């Protein structure tokens, strides 16, 4: 499998078993390489319809820490093809679901993390997720580069975590088609102008 050169389209069409093998055999992204970019996301599983099959994730650095956020995308019912047109409100994309980006081995150890110590991690359990965003605090994503060293494509596996011992698999999802961020979140405004 190491010789396979993955694309967004080929990775979107494989089964869960293959996705898990890519996850277990790949390498972590460097969080620093993600900053300043926004990626087009697609939920591989049917359950993705609950939160939206398509979405965007952006990444930036604030106060020496790496963060990310989500943007809502208008459904076009073309699965992993088509457009990723974001929903706008008052001239800006709707942004929600903030997270910290790191490596799994930098997080406090717990049983869920054991098979994924070599991967990247998106942890939504951060203080900015309040009010309607509080549900996001349960999400933990494990992240891999399907093609080593290539930060233009990522495969992720999402869990919902109620407690360290209560972890529910949510879905696999892809991140690709990256572009430079145009609209940074409000609380990262100083990064927008620097």
C-alpha positions in Angstrom: 0.0 0.0 0.0 3.0 2.3 0.5 3.5 2.6 -3.2 -0.1 3.8 -3.8 -0.3 7.5 -4.8 -3.7 8.6 -3.4 -5.9 11.3 -4.8 -9.0 12.8 -3.3 -11.1 10.8 -5.8 -9.5 7.4 -5.3 -9.5 7.7 -1.5 -13.2 8.7 -1.5 -14.1 5.4 -3.3 -12.4 2.8 -1.1 -14.0 0.9 1.8 -13.5 1.4 5.5 -11.0 -1.4 5.8 -8.7 0.3 3.3 -9.1 3.7 5.0 -8.1 2.2 8.3 -5.0 0.7 6.7 -4.0 4.1 5.3 -4.5 5.6 8.7 -2.4 2.9 10.5 0.4 3.0 7.9 0.7 6.7 7.1 2.5 9.6 8.7 1.2 12.6 10.6 0.8 16.0 9.1 3.0 18.8 10.4 0.5 21.2 12.0 2.8 24.1 11.0 2.3 23.1 7.3 -1.5 23.5 7.6 -1.6 27.1 8.9 -2.9 29.7 6.5 -4.8 27.1 4.4 -8.4 26.0 4.1 -9.4 22.5 2.9 -12.5 21.1 1.2 -13.9 18.3 3.4 -16.1 15.3 2.6 -17.6 12.9 5.1 -17.1 9.3 3.8 -19.9 7.8 5.9 -23.7 8.1 5.6 -23.9 9.6 9.0 -22.1 12.6 7.6 -25.5 13.8 6.3 -26.3 14.8 9.9 -23.6 17.3 10.0 -23.3 17.9 6.3 -21.5 15.7 3.7 -19.4 18.7 2.6 -17.6 21.3 4.8 -14.4 23.2 4.9 -11.6 23.3 7.6 -9.2 26.1 8.0 -6.0 26.3 10.0 -4.0 29.1 11.6 -1.7 29.9 14.5 -2.5 32.2 17.4 -0.3 32.9 20.5 2.1 30.1 19.5 -0.6 27.5 19.3 -2.1 25.8 16.2 -5.9 25.9 15.7 -8.5 25.1 13.2 -12.2 25.8 12.5 -15.0 24.6 10.2 -17.2 26.4 7.6 -20.6 25.3 6.5 -20.9 24.3 2.8 -24.1 24.5 0.7 -25.1 20.9 -0.3 -24.7 20.1 -4.0 -25.5 16.4 -3.7 -22.4 15.5 -5.8 -20.7 13.6 -3.1 -16.8 14.1 -3.3 -17.1 15.9 -6.6 -18.7 19.2 -7.5 -18.3 22.5 -5.6 -17.6 23.6 -2.1 -19.6 26.8 -1.9 -19.7 28.1 1.7 -22.7 29.5 3.4 -22.4 33.3 4.0 -23.8 35.5 6.6 -23.2 39.3 6.7 -20.6 39.0 4.0 -18.5 36.3 5.7 -18.6 32.5 5.8 -20.3 30.9 8.7 -17.5 29.6 10.9 -17.9 27.2 13.9 -16.5 24.1 15.6 -13.0 25.3 16.6 -10.2 22.8 17.5 -6.6 22.6 18.6 -4.2 20.9 16.1 -1.4 18.8 17.5 0.1 15.3 17.3 -1.5 12.4 19.2 1.6 11.7 21.1 1.4 15.3 22.5 -2.0 14.6 24.0 -2.6 13.1 27.5 -2.5 9.3 27.0 -5.8 7.3 26.9 -6.8 3.9 25.4 -8.5 5.4 22.3 -5.2 7.0 21.3 -3.0 3.9 21.5 -3.2 2.6 17.9 -2.8 6.2 16.6 0.2 7.5 18.4 1.9 8.2 15.1 -0.9 10.5 13.8 -2.0 14.1 13.9 -4.9 15.1 16.2 -7.7 17.7 16.1 -9.1 18.2 19.6 -12.3 20.2 19.9 -12.4 20.3 23.7 -11.3 23.9 23.9 -12.8 26.9 25.7 -13.9 28.8 22.7 -16.6 26.2 21.9 -19.4 27.6 23.9 -23.2 28.1 23.3 -24.2 26.5 20.1 -20.7 25.2 19.6 -20.5 23.3 22.9 -21.4 20.0 21.2 -18.2 20.1 19.2 -16.2 19.6 22.4 -17.0 15.8 22.1 -15.2 15.4 18.8 -11.7 13.9 18.4 -10.1 13.5 15.0 -7.1 11.4 14.0 -5.3 12.7 11.0 -2.9 11.1 8.5 -1.1 12.1 5.2 -2.1 9.4 2.8 0.9 10.4 0.7 3.9 11.0 2.9 5.0 14.6 3.0 2.1 15.8 0.9 0.0 18.2 2.9 -2.5 18.8 0.2 -4.5 15.7 1.1 -5.5 14.3 4.5 -7.5 11.4 5.7 -9.2 11.7 9.1 -11.1 9.5 11.5 -13.6 11.1 13.8 -14.8 9.9 17.2 -17.3 11.3 19.7 -15.9 11.1 23.2 -18.1 11.4 26.2 -15.5 10.1 28.7 -12.1 8.5 28.2 -13.8 5.2 28.3 -16.8 6.1 26.1 -15.8 6.6 22.5 -18.1 6.3 19.5 -16.8 6.1 15.9 -18.4 8.8 13.8 -16.9 8.7 10.4 -13.9 8.9 8.1 -13.5 12.1 6.2 -11.2 13.6 3.6 -9.5 17.0 3.5 -8.1 18.3 0.2 -8.3 20.9 -2.6 -6.5 23.3 -0.3 -6.4 27.1 -0.8 -5.1 30.1 1.1 -7.6 31.4 3.8 -9.5 34.5 2.8 -11.6 34.9 6.0 -9.9 34.1 9.2 -12.1 33.7 12.3 -12.9 36.9 14.2 -10.9 35.8 17.2 -7.8 35.4 15.0 -8.1 38.9 13.4 -4.6 39.8 14.3 -3.4 36.9 12.2 -5.5 38.1 9.3 -3.6 41.4 9.0 -0.1 40.1 9.8 
